[in-house]
Amino acid sequence: MSDYFSSKGIDSKDIRWWHLASCKSMNVNWFFDDYESDQVLAKQIDNVCISCPVIKFCYKEGIDNKSQGVWGGVYVKYGKPKKQYNAHKTTEVWKKLKKLHG
């Protein structure tokens, strides 16, 4: 990966996981208040997260920092998954997330 960045004139030491996140240009509210209140949006956000190349790093960040909101495809509060905000997820989605989180 560092060869790729070098070829673009970018120092790989300047790159952080969130620079590569699929959601980096999306409305941040979709991962917090809006996610909690809109199950259609929540499923769309889940799909963005599942396809994200840095989902594992994002999830770890949310857990380690005791965050709130969607981190790595899972809604957490104080770094712990919140069942009520993740209730829309199917067994298949949970299996994918577990595999992606490592």
N, C-alpha and C positions, 0 to 999 in steps of 0.2 A: 504494500500500500504506500510506503514512503517513496518508492520509485515513481508512483503515479503523481504524488504531490510535487516531488522534485521536478518532474517533467513539465509541470504547470507553473514552476517558479514559486512554489509554496513550501515553506519550511514545515515539515511534519510536526515539529515541536510546538508550533502555533495552533495546531488543530486539536480540538476537544471533541468528545463524543457528541455533544449537542449540536455541533456544526454539521454533523452528518444525519441528524434526525429528520425523519419524514415529515414531522410536524413543525419544523422550525419557522415556517412562514404562515402557519395557521393561527386563527384567533385563539389566544390562550384561554379565554373564558369557556371554550368548548370542552376543555379538560378539567374544568372545575364546576362552577355553578350550573352551566348548561347541561353538562353530562349527567348531573344528578337529576335533572328535571325532564329530560327528553330521551326516551329509550331509543327512538329512531336515530338520533344523533349519536347516542352512546354506542350503538352497533356500528355506525360508520367510523367513529373514533377507534373502536376495537380493531376494525379492519386496517386502518392506517398503522396502528401499533404493531399488529401481527406481521405486516410487510416491512417494517422498519429495520434497517440494518444494525441499529444500535439498541434494540429493545432490551437486551440483557443489561447494558450499562445504565439505561434509564430506570429500569426496575430497581436495580441495586441502589441507585441514587435516592429514589423515593423511600426505600426501606431504611437505608443507613441514616438518612437525614430526618427521619420521622416526619415526612412530608404529608401533605394533603392534596388530593386530586388524582388524576390518572398518570401513573408512572409505569412504563413498560406494559401498558394494556390493562392494568389493574387499578381500580379506584382504591386508594388507601387514605387513611386518616391516622395521623400520628405514626405513620410508617407501617400500619397494619391494614390488610385488606378489609374493606367494609362490605359485608355480605349484602346489605340492602341495595347498594349501588352497583353491585356486580351480579345481581339476581337474573338479569336478562341474558347472561352468558350461558351458552349450551355446554354440555359435557365435552363436545368436540373442541370448542374454543378453549376451554380450560386445559385440555390435553395439549393443544398447540402452544398455549402460553407456558405451561410447565416445561415443555421441551425447549422452547426458545429461551427461557430464563436460565436453563442449565441447572 
